[in-house]
Amino acid sequence: MTDPTKGASMLQGKTAVVTGSTSGIGLAIARALAADGANVVINGFGDKAEIERLRAAIEAEYGVKTLYSPADMTKPSEIARMIATAEATFGGVDVLVNNAGIQHVAPVEAFPAEMWDAIIAVNLSAAFHAIRAALPGMKRRKWGRIINTASAHGLVASAHKAAYVAAKHGLVGLTKVVAIETANDGITCNAICPGWVLTPLVEQQIAARAAAAGQTVEAAQTALLAEKQPMLAFTRPESIGALAVFLCTEAAATITGAAYPIDGGWTAQ
Ligand code: NAD
């Protein structure tokens, strides 16, 4: 909810498109932007009835308008249509959060070529296509916030994540280019770089580790954290939502081209 002691929210009446927001971090970002007054376009895969329940709950809870776009982030034409539909429905896209992401873990020489292509498409190219489609409207209105969900893996590498690490490093690079190109247009572009967040994407990795090591899920979870993250605790999706909202405030108007770790000390090492 908007805090009345802090004045009018920057996002009241504005519109946010959040890709990959039917689950995990994207859903938390969509909810946080809606709580601050933004109309939101939800996107991602999942059970139709469950997505409709999530969409309706955001409208009811925060009194904003919502729309669900089923656009597949591997398909540039569907991405362009998602942005065009959002603009036609709400009058513009003010906040674009490129968050959809997938993962596959394997050594480089065993990495399936089709998984490489899919990860680059969803985790990197989709952001390019969405930014390309949303920028003209942001420039016309002289205001925009672009937030890319990168990762600690946008800043440092881990074994067996060739496509993911390449895509996230690429996304941090794209963030910097867009920041420079839009520096005098009232637009900022930043990347958020989470460490471990307990979402379905990470639950799959924990389950695979547990199976491979013959461990319990709890033991695999502890081992996963201990390997990378000095703070042996997951970041909550809501904390990432709060950071996204901060990047949309007037206080953050000159923060651009930054890649913000929110990673329990992972990349401080
Ligand atoms: P998640 O699996 O819970 O959510 C991923 C979302 O992306 C879902 O809504 C899914 O439907 C959507 N998606 C996947 N493929 C898509 C496609 N082709 N088109 C449209 N939507 C698609 O995962 P999450 O952990 O919430 O991940 C969200 C983002 O955060 C990803 O970019 C991920 O790389 C990043 N991230 C996650 C962690 C973590 O620890 N969970 C850490 C750093 C970065």
Residues whose N, C-alpha, C, O or C-beta is under 5 A from the ligand:
A	BS01	NAD	G20 S21 T22 S23 G24 I25 G26 N43 G44 F45 A71 D72 M73 T74 N99 A100 G101 V122 T149 A150 S151 A152 P194 G195 W196 V197 T199 P200 L201 V202
